[in-house]
């Protein structure tokens, strides 16, 4: 099963994502644009894994989430991957010490069951995967501004992801609430 772990966003963030997508499309950016209902901040993408690994991940999620209190995550600004050369992904920047601490705690535990993720984490919400961009792409992106937006994070979720011709379909398969 194709899976990832994420934090859900809220209507305010999702609406802003859609506004930015429209602005980009109106300015000759082409790509794939996540649907509003699929907006999330990915912590880890696992790819195709079996039920045994899923159960281990769920246990780690439950254990680690007990050590965290609900926290606020701010979205402010945009960025691109890769940071050099032509961008392939445009994203909304997530800012918050707690989300980075959560990532680190989960990452340490996931290493013990065979996953290898980087120590560096860039909290973000994907706005689009770019396939074509105008020559003045950097100037256009620099015009994207929005007021800081807050998301109250109360849990983490494990999702299955099914690829279809009309886009990905995400289903929550496990939720771990913060307990601190």
N, C-alpha and C positions, 0 to 999 in steps of 0.2 A: 504494500500500500504506500502510495506517495504521500509523505507527511511533512508538516512543519509546525513549530511552536511559535506562538505569537501573542501579542496583546491587542485586543480590539480597541478601536478608536470610538469617536462619538459623532453625532450628526454635524456638529460645527466643523470638525476637521474634515469629515467626508464631503460636506458641501463646498468647503474651500478647495479641496482636491479637484472636484468637478469644475469649479470656476477656472482653476489654473489649466486644467486639461483643455477647456474651451478656448482660453486665451492662446495656448500653444497651437491648437488646430487652426485657429483663425490667423496665426502667423506662420503658416506653412511648415509646421512640425508634423511628421507622420510617424505613427508607431502603434503600439498596442496600449490601450488605456484601461487600467483596472476599473471594474464597475464599482460604484459607490458602496454597495453592500459587501464588497470583498475587501474594503480598506482595512489595513491592519499594520502593526509594527512587527516585523519578523524578528524573532530572537534566533532561531535555528531552522535551517532547511535540512531535513534528513534524507530526502529523496525516497526511493522505494526501500522499505524495510518490512520485515516480517512481524507477526503478532508477538513473538517472544521479545523482540527489541521494543516494540510498542509498550508492552507491559512494564519493562524496565524503565523506560522513559517516563511513563505515568507515575511510577513509584518515586523517581527522582523529583519530578514536578511536585508531588504531594509533600515530600520531605523538605525540599528547599523553600517552598511557598510558606510553610509554617513559620519560617524565620523572618518573614518580611511583613511589614505593616502596609496597608494601602498607601499609595503615594500619588502625587501629581506629576504628570509628564507634560512638558510644554513643547509645542510645535512652533517654530519661528525660523523663517528663511527656507531657502532651497539649496540643493547641491546636486552634483552629478557624479556618476561613476562612468568610466575612470576619471580621476581628477586631472589627468593630462591627456591631451589629444582630443579626438571627437567624442562627445558624450554618447553613451548607449542607454543610460538610465538617468532619469531626473526624479528627484525625491524631495519631500518636505523633511526638514531637520527636526529630529526629536532631541530635546535637551532635558537632562535630569541625571543626577548622580545615582539615584536609587536604581534606575533601569540598568545602568552600567554595572552596579554591584550585583543586581539580580543575574545579569548575563554571566558575570565572572563566577558566581556561585554555581549556577547551572552548568557552565562550561567545565569546571573542575570535576563535577560528578559525572558528566557525560563522557569525559576522557576515560574514566574508569571502566566504561562499558564499550570502549572501542571507537568512539567518535573523536574526530580531530578537527576542531574549529580554531580559528585564530584568536589570539589574546586581545587584539584590538577590535573594538565594536563601534560601529557608527549607527546610532539609533536613527531610523528613518522610516518614512512611509513612501512607497513607490507611487509616483504620479504617472509615469509612463516609461515604457521600453521603446527607445527611439530607433526608427528605421530610416528616417530621412529628416534632415535639418536644413534650415536656410543658411546662407553664407554668414549672415549677421547673428547667428545663434547665440553667441555670448552676450551681445548687446540686448537681445530680446529677453533672455533669461534674467539678466540683471534688472529688468523692469518689474519682475515678479515680486510683489510685496503684499503682505497681509499682516493683520494684527496678531500678536501672539495668541495661541489657542491652548487651552488646558484640557487634558484628559485625566480623569480620575481612574487610576489603575487599581483594581481590586482583586485581579486574578490573572492567571496565564492559561492559555488553551492549546491543546494539541488538535490540529486539523488534518483531515484527509484532503487531498487535492486531486480532482479528476479533470484531466484536460479534455476539452471538447472543441469542435470547430468554432463555437460561439464564445469561447473563453473558458477560464477555469471555474469549476464548481467546488466550493469549500464546504466541508461539513465538520462541525466540532465533534471530536470523538472523546475528549477528556478535558475537564476544567479543574484547576487547582486554585482555591481561594487563598488569599494571603491571611495568615492567622495571627501575626504579631500584635 
